[in-house]
Amino acid sequence: MGVHKQSVSFTDTAFDFARELVESGEYPNVSAAVSGELARAKAGRDRDRALFEAEVQRRLALPLDQWEPVGNLDGMTTDARAHLATRAKAGGFSG
């Protein structure tokens, strides 16, 4: 069995945050701080996902006559599309 070494790069801001957590005594070292914060973030995402799924199931259980219209569907994504177009022109993300 071989050893698998993994390297991860962080922004200066992320590394400074991890170092501050170590300096405050919350974690014993930077590696533990990164692992701990990743686990904390995953737990938050899992909690948010569970809440969202419960809300979707609650709404799906409503009788059709209790559903409320969402409005005009033609303009529903207009703001999001404009934002993405602006970012694409500015080179703000890669696809």
N, C-alpha and C positions, 0 to 999 in steps of 0.2 A: 504494500500500500504506500503510495507516494504522498508527499506533502503538497497541498495546494495553497499557494500564497496569493492573497488578493490585495490589491492596492485601490484605495479610494481617494479621490481628490475633493477638497472642500474649498469653498470660497473663503476669503479672509474673514468675512463676517461670521460665517458658520463656525470656523475654527475658533474665533475670538469668543463666540457664545459658549462653545464647549469648554474652552479654557476657563471662562468665568464661572461655569458650573463647578469645575474642579476646585478653583480658588475659593469658592464660597463653601466648600466642604460637602456639596451635594453628591459628588462622585469622587472616587479615589484617583481616577486618571482620565485622560481625554477619551481613550477607547471606551471605557465604561460609560462616560457621559454621552457619547454618540450612540452607543447601543441602547442606553436607557431612554434617551430622547426619541429614538426611532420607535422603540416599543411603546412609549407614551403616545406618539403620534398615530401609530397603528391602532391602538386601543380607542383613541378618539374617532378615527375613521370608522372602525367597526361599530362603535356606539351610534354614530350618525347614520350609518347604513341601516342598522337595526331599527332606528326610529323612523327613517324614511320608509322602509319596507312595511312597518306596522301602519303608518299613515296611508300608504297606498292600499293596503289590504282593507283598512277601515273604509276608505272611500269607495273601493270596489264593492263593498258589501252594501252600500246604499242602494235603495230602489232607484230605478232610472228617473222616476218623477221627482226625485230630490236632488238630482245633479243640477249644477248651475252652469250656464254657458260661460265659456272663457272669453267671449268677445269676438271681434273680427280676426279671423285667422290669417288674413292676408298681411297684416302688419305685426304679427306676433314676434317675428325674428328680425324685424327691421333694425332695431338698435344694435343687436348682436352682430348682424352682418356688417353694419357700418363700422363698428369697432374693429372687427377682424380685417376689413379692408384697409382701415387706417394703419393698423399694425403691420399688415403685409407691405404697404407702401413704404413704411419707415424701416422695414427689415427687422421688425420686432420679434419674429418667431420663424422657426424653420419647419417646413412641412415634410 
